[in-house]
Amino acid sequence: MAPRGGQSKAKNKRIAEKPSKLPSKEISSARISKVTVATFELEQLLLHIFKNSFPSRFNDSLPPLIQEVKKHLFNRDFDRAFGSNEYLEAYALRWSPSRALAYLHIFKDLAPYILDQPPAENPERSDLLVADAGPLSNSISPVMKVVCLGGGAGAELVALAGFLHHLSLSPDTLPGSEQAHHMTVELIDIADWSSILQELIHGLTSVPPVSKYASPAAAAAALPLVPASCYKMASHKQDMLDYSPERLSLLVKGTRLLTLMFTLNELYSTSISGTTKFLLTLGEVSEKGMLLLVVDSPGSYSTVKVGGPKEAKETLAGVEQGEKRYPMNWLLEHTLLKLSCSGNDTGQVSKWGKLVSEESRWYRLPQSLKYPIELENMRYQIHLYRRL
């Protein structure tokens, strides 16, 4: 989806990464240093994937292409912004890399939930955890299925491969990660990103280019980020608001994690009633234990105008009638926790439990990362729900 205004200010570019709050004061400084180095090396590897997947695109024609795409996005002319392969490549090389790195950190932070291992209470981040979200399921499939709605530009594909690589190196520190050696990713987008995604999946699952000056030992040691046998991808060109309940049920069957990354606010802007219906249907057809992850622009960049009294009454029972702007997060929570309920002997019970919610977080790029063009830090809101 289109980048939003809160991420384009010059002062947000290439600022050194601040250390994250640690879950335990007992972690040794040597352990912290090791984790930081490993994270930086993985971030650089992911940037290499983008650079090596489209080597011929990094030339003098790229900056003008990026400016053209920016103009079409600003005018909300998405048909033109995503209407040619060169525009798709320019978008993927300009906006997807920094998002992929931010998403990698998100997946790592949420690993206990994704791996079905509830995290211990963390006083440093107690604002993120919401109680009474229901029990976790008893097991997780050894093949993890992830569905990314609006994930055509490749950021989710690359970030999830980085996450899988991280899990393969961390079985001693991440309970449950030894089961997550295989992953299938389905990416649904209204534009046709198949050519971009094919190049990226090839780069992720192939031996990276080796310098002609590399030693024989270094060349022999080169390995793909993830084995092709362990990481599978499928992409679909589809308007997700057009999914029938039957097709949506097939799509999410067996899904562990479903993501809406910088997509939900655009869906609401397109159709409040259609998006509300989609979320309600998702609650009906998804299996218990499935996680729903929503990441979007923070604050005023993600608000939705509900129109006149008729629209408010028909689309969202319980909202104030008349024209008014609502935060995207409020609409999401209202739909999942209030409208998406089922009755039993004790009354109305929500189909979803909220696990994580934070209105504003930053991902800041380490200054020493190398990439042919300038990237930006990313500010976002994050919300994680689980189907009960």
C-alpha angles and dihedrals in degrees: 000000000000120000113248132226100259093072103051105072115119094230089064095061123113097337116168114265116256117225113261121239109265123233093221135029090210095073109113122240089239090056091048091051092049093050092047093051092047091050093049092049091050092049090053091049090055091051089051089056091060094043095047094044093062106023096153093055094068098088139101092290094064100075094053090047091052090051091051091051090048090053093052092046091050089052089046089237094146094164089064096036091057098026101102135044093238090054090049091051092048091050093047092050096044106040108015099064097061091041090051090055092047091048090050089059091047093052091047091050091049095043094112090058095041091050091046093245110127111225122239114254109277115204090196092061102024089132089071099056122080118197128227095033092142133254123307119244119265098243145013126221115251086230107061116209118205125184118199115196111202089009100129099116093072103245093113092044093054095040093051091050088052090049091050090049089050091051092051089057097043111054091128095055102034114058109216095022092108087069095052100073094122129051136178119199125196116193121197123189138156090234125064105253095158096116092050093047093048091055092048096047089049090053092047096050101036133078106269121243112278123213115250086233093057117116119250089250092053092047091049091049094054111116135176117261089245129006115256089231090059102043122055129177136194126179131198131192102219142134099237092208087066094059114122117222089253094053092043090051090054092047096053098037108127093003118152097184131021118188135200103186114181087335111093096070090051089051091051090048089053097046128348093190093046093048093047090050090048093053092047091050090048089057090051098049104033121097124245112271096030113138122223114202120192121187121173145143113301132247121338092005088072108048127124127211114225107204131216128337094275094055094046092049095047100043108035120023109209100030121117111267120240132051111318140144118242128191111252090234091055092053091047094050093043090054098043101038102031111022096035097066135129127205129240138157091291096048135258116356124190118238091218137056122204114231105167133017129166126160099208134019133158134221109196121195116235107245093229095061112114125220131148095244133035117272131196138230116251130229117192148154120240134201129176124193132178127211108242 
